[in-house]
Amino acid sequence: MKRKIISLISAAALIFSAMPVFMASAENHVTISSVDDLIALRDAVNSGNTYEDYIVILAKDLNLNGSADNQWVPIGKPLGNGEQHYSFDGTFDGQNHKISGLYINTSDDYAGLFGNVGIGEIKNLEVSGTVSGGQFSAGIAGSAHSLITNCQNNCTVSGSTNVGGVAGYNPGTTIKNCRNTGNITGTTNVGGVVGGSVWKIENCYNTGNVTGGTNAGGIVGGTHVQSYVDVWVKNCYNTGAVKGTSQTGGIVGENGRGLVENCYNTGIVTGKTNVGGVIGKNLKRTYEPPASDGAAKAVDCYYLTGTASTGVNAESGAYSSGTAAIAQGALANSATFANWSFTDTWSMNKALGRPTLKENPEGVNGIAPPNKMYSINEATETTTFHIPYNQAQGASMSGTVKVTVFNSKGENKASNSVSFSDLPVVSGAVTMDADVNCVLNIGDRIHVVITPESN
């Protein structure tokens, strides 16, 4: 049986009408409903409980009320001399809730809401506050082997080596659909999204300022040699200022290995040596590649004219092509971006005058369009959820939005594009109807994304 989903954008709702099919099992689920619950989770992990195969669900927004007298101790931490670690190895689903008031001021390594994350996943979480630590410092996770998806860092973060907004160090995971708005400061391997990475970063963006010494980048400070995997930074962009001393780039500071593809930078990049609008410095590959050629290189990347004098610097024998400077006006023209998909991956955001990501949309004035997880848990004819839509501009608005429903596995269940013409703007928003048909079961958890396709 099909269940109809109706989205009334802004003053309206998403309506899911259906008969129940089954109730999802609650086994191996942990619900966090208070700061005390989060502290209990932290203390259990830091005593050796990894929560492997468990799903931890954040049920509401939390304020940690952090201060110098009430500092957060990270979830997962080094033990003894640092060769052994306690780590969180489960799935932490923030359900798009916010944890605010995070405060850490320490010289210890592995600083962040999570200090050390092993296997598993961190997803659908937004964190705000202040983090100051040593090596491996970030707002979300100091070091993460786990998948990190749809997370946002608003924290101001500072540290020494491997300092980032979402993750300080990415030793073996994919970081996807994440974003950073906080200012990031460190000494070596400093990035807006990730400090140092030996794996994959996709569909991410940074709007915060990045200040570092060696290897500073708008998305990632440094990508490192890992001879047995493909490393890449794909479909990412930076708008924040990036400042360093050596190997400073709008997207990547030092690219020791991997592909930087379909990325752009509009932030001013400054430094003393090896300053690039996209990549500070590409290194030459000196080891056997995996499936791809494994070389450090840029493909179809762009930087705003005036942000840097060149797109990429390269050591002798390394790739020095793949970037182009573009004028401000060209940013608003999808034809500028060769081989980019404006069907599946990118949208041309006319309000911002540049491309944004369909699955990780950036809103006007920093207000993101709805991107939220809901639970289907009532055996009723209709279940209604209210969500705001803040993309409207001017006295009236015309254009197209896309309403997409994903399940908790990230599978696209259904979507529909809705065109509208000359709708009045009331309190900064417009109201319209959109029907999306898909099968929903009681116990399902769905992720609803509303993306402007044109306006």
N, C-alpha and C positions, 0 to 999 in steps of 0.2 A: 504494500500500500504506500502510496506517495503521501508525504506530509508537506503541506504548504508553509513556506516561510515568507512572511510579509515584512518588509523593512520600511518603516516610516521614519525617514531620516530627520534628525534633530528633535522636533517637538513630538516625535512619534515613537515607533517601536519596531522590534522584530517579533513576529508572531509565529510560533511553531504549533501546528495543529496535527494531532496524531493520536492513535490508540497505542498503549504500551505494548512492547514486544517482550522485553525481559529486563530484570534488574541486574545491574552490574555488581559483581562481588566486591565487598569491602576488605577482603583479606589482603594483608601486606600493605595496607594504606594507613598513613599517619596524618592526622589533621592538625595544623598549627593555627590556633585561634587567638593566641595572646603572646605577649612578649615572654611570659614565663614558659610557654610551650616551646618557643624558639630557643630559650636558654637551656631547657631540658634536652632538646635535640643536640645542641652544641656540646653540652656536658657529656652526653652519651657517646657522641662521636669521638670526643677528645679523651674518652676512657677506653676506646677500642672497638665500639660498635660501628661498623661501616655502613649499615643500612643497605647493604647490597640486596637487590631484588625488591626493595621497598619503594613505594611512591609516597613522597611527603608532599602534602597539599597545603598551601597557604590559603586560609579561608577568608582573610580580611586584611586591610591595610594595617600596618603596625608602625608605631613611633617608638624607637629605642631610647629617645630622650638622652642621647649621648652627651658627655661633657668630660672635662679633665678628671672629674671625680666619678664618672660613670662610663668608663671606656668599654668598648665591645672587645671580647676575646673571640678571635675568628673560629669558625667551624672547621676543624681539621688543622693540625699543626705539626711541626717537626718534633721528633722525640729525641732527646739526648743530643748527640753530636750532629744531628740532621741527616744521618744516613738512613734512618728509619722514620716513617711518618705515620701519623694517624690521618685518615682521609675519609671523606664522605663519598660512598660508592653507589648511592641510590639515585633515584630521580626526584628532583625538587621542582615542583610545579607551582609557580607563584600565582597562577591564574590571573595574570595581569594586575595583581595587587602591588602596592608600593610599601617598601620598608624605608622609612625616613629616620633621621636622627642618628645615623651611624657615625660613631666617633672613635677613631683610633689614632693615638699619638705615641709611637714606640720606635725603638731602633731595631726591633725584632724583624726577622724575615717572615714571609707568608702573611701579609696583612691584607685584610678585606673582609667582607661579610663571611665568605668562605676563605680559609687560608689555603687548604689543600684539598682538591677534588680529584678522586680517582675515576674509575669507570662509572658510567651512568649518564645523567643529563641534568643540566640546570636550564629552566625555560620559563618564559612568560613572567619575568620579574623586573621591577624597577627599583633602584636603590639610590638614596640621596644622603648626603652627609659629608664628612671629612675623614680622609684616610691618609696617615703619614706613617710610613714604615721603612724597612730596609730593602733587601732584595725581594723580588716577587710580590709586588704591591699593586692592588687594584681595588675598584669599588665592589665588583661582583666576586671574583676569585683570584687569589694571589697566584696560584698555579692550578691548571685544569687539564687533566687528561680526558675529561668528559666532554660530551657534546654540549654546546651552549647555544641556545636558540631564543630569539625574540626577547632579549634582555636589554635593559637600558641603564646606563650609569650616569647619574647626575652629580656624583661626588667629586669634590676637589681631591686629587690624589697626588702624593709626592712620595719619593723613595730613592733608591740608589740604582741598582741594575734590574732590568726587566720590570718596567713600570708601565701600566696601561689603564685604560678606563674600565673595560669589561674584564680583561684577564692580564695579569702581569706576564705570565709565561704560558705558552701553548705548546707543550711538548708532544702532544699526540691526540689531537681532536679536530673537529670542524666547528668553527664559530660562525654562525649564520644568522642573518636578519637581526643583528644587534646594532646598537648605536651608543655613542657617548656624547654628552653635552658638557661634562665637567672639564676644568683645566687640569692638565697632567704635567708633572715636573719630575725629572730624574737626572741621572748622570749618563747611563749607558743603556741602550735598547729601551727607548721611551716612545710609546705610541698612543694615539688617541683611543684606539680600540684594544690593541694588544701591544705589550712591550716587546717581547721576543717570541718568534714562532718557528716551529719546524713542521707545521702542518697546513691546514687550509682555513682561509678566511673568505667568506662569501656574503654578498648582499648586505654589507655593513656601511655605516657612515659615521663621520665625526664632525661635530660643530664646535668643539672646545679647542682652546689653545694648547699647544704642546711645546714644552721647553725642555731641552736636554743637552747633553754634551756630545758624546759619540753615538751615532745611530739614532736619529730622531725622525719620526715619520707621522704624518697625519693619521694613517690607519695602523701601521705597525713600524716599530723602531728598526728591527732587524729580522730577516729570515735567515735561518742557519742551515748548514750542511747536514743533510740526513740522507744517506746514500740509498736507502731502500724504499723511499716513498716519493710520490709526487707532491710538491709544495706549490701552493698558489695563493694569490690574492685576486679575486674576481668580482666584478660588478660592485665596486666600492667607490666612495667619494669622500672628499674632505673639503670643508669650508673654513676651518679654523687656521689661525696663524701657527706656523711651525718654525721654531728657532733652535739652532744647535751650533756646534763647533765644526765637527767633521761628519760626513755622511748624513746629510739632512735632506729629506724629500717630502714632497706634498703628500705622497701615498706611502712610500717605503723609504726608510733611511738608508740602510745597507741591505741589498738583495744578494745574500750569499748563495741562494738557490731558489729556483722556481719561477713561475710564470706570473706576471702582473698584467692582467687582461681586463679591458673594458672598464677602466677606472678614470676618474677625473678629479682635478684639484682646482679650487678657486682661492685658497688661502695663501697669504704671503709667506714665502719660504726664505729664511735668512740663515747664514752661517759663514764659516771661514773657508773651508775646503769641501769640495764635492757637494755642491748645493744643486738640487734638481727639482723642477716643478712637479715631477712624478716620482723619480727615484734618485736618491742622493748618489749612490754608486752601485753598479752591477759588478759582481765578481765573476771571474772565469771559472767554469766547471773543470775540476781536475780529478773526477772520480767517475765510476761507471754509473750510467743513468738507470732509472727504473723503466716504467712503461713509456714515458715520454723522454725527450732528449735531456730533461733534467737541468737545462741551462737557466741561468738567471737572465731574464729578458722581459721586455715590455711589448705588449701587442695591443694596438688600437686604444691607446691611452692619450689623455689630453690634459693640458693645464692652461689656465687663464693667462693671457699675455700680460706681462708685468709682474707676475708672482715670482718668477725666477728667470734667469738668463738662458737656461737650457732645460730640456726635459729630463735628461738622464746623463750621468757621467759613468764611464766604464774603465776598468783597468785594462791593460793591454791584452787583447785577445778575447775580451768579453763583448757582449752585445751592447750596442750604443744606439739602436734605432727603436722604433715603435711608439714614439711620443710625438705630439704636435701641439704648438701653441695656438690658441684660438681667442678671438676677440669676444668681448662681453655679449655682443648681439648674437654671435654664433651659438652661444650656449642655449639659446631658446629655440634653436632649429634642430629638430631630430635628424635632418639630413647631414648635419655636421659629423655625426658619430657613426663612422663606418663600421659595419658588421655588428652593430648593437641591435638587440631585439626590443623594439617598442611595442611588441605584441605580448610577449610573455614576461619580460624582466623589468623594463623601464617604462616610466610615464613622463611625458613632457609637462611639467608643472608650470603653467603659464603665470600663476601668481608669484612664484619664486623666480621665474625666468631661467630655469635650468632643469635637467632631468632629476627625477627622484625614483625610488624603487617601488614597484608595485606591491611586493610582499612586505616591505619595510618602509611605509610612506612617511615622509616628513611633512608636517603641517605648516601652514603660514604662521609666522611669528613663534615658531617652536611648538605649536599646538598640533599634536599628531591626530589625524583622523582616527575614528574608532578602530580598535584592533584588539578584540577582547574575547576571552573564553567564557562560555556559559555551560551550565549543566542542565540536562533534560532530566528532571527528577519528579515530575508530577504526572499522574495518570489522568490528565484532563483533556478536554477537547482542544483547548488552546492554552498556551503558555506565553506570556508577554514579557519582553525585556525592553527597557528603555535605554537608548544610547544617544548621546549628542553628536552633532555633526557640525564642525566649526570651520569649514573650508570656504564659506560664502564670502563674497566681496561685492561692494557696490550696492545700488538700490534694487537691482534685480540680477538674476543669474541664469545663464544657459550653459548647457554642457552635457557631460556623460559621467556617471559614476558606475563602478562595478562592485556588486555585492557578492562576496565569495564565502562559502562555508567549508571549513576544514574539520576533519575529526581530530581526536587527540593524537593520532599517529602522524598528523600532518598531511593526510590524504585529502585531495580536493573532492568534496562530495557533490558540490553543485555551485554554479555561479550564474549571474545574469547582469548584463549591462543595461542601464536605464538612462535614457536621454530625456532631457527636460529643457523647456524653453521659457524665458522671461518669467521665472518664478520670483515672487517678492522675497526680499530678505527681511526677516523679522528677528530682532535681537541677535543679529550676526549669524543667522542660519536660515536655511531653506527647508521646506517640508515637501516630501514626495513619497509615492508608494513604489515598492519593488517586490515582485513575486519571484521566489526561488523555490523550486520543487526538489525535495530529496527525502530519502527514507531516514527517519530518526527513531531511535529506540530509547525507551526509558532506561536511564543509566548512562547514556551516551554523554560525552563531553565534546562540545563543538567550539570552534574558533571562528569568529565572524570578522571579516576584514572588509572595510569599505574604502575604496581607492578612487580618487579622481582620475578619470582617463582624459578628460579635456574640460576646459572651462573658459 
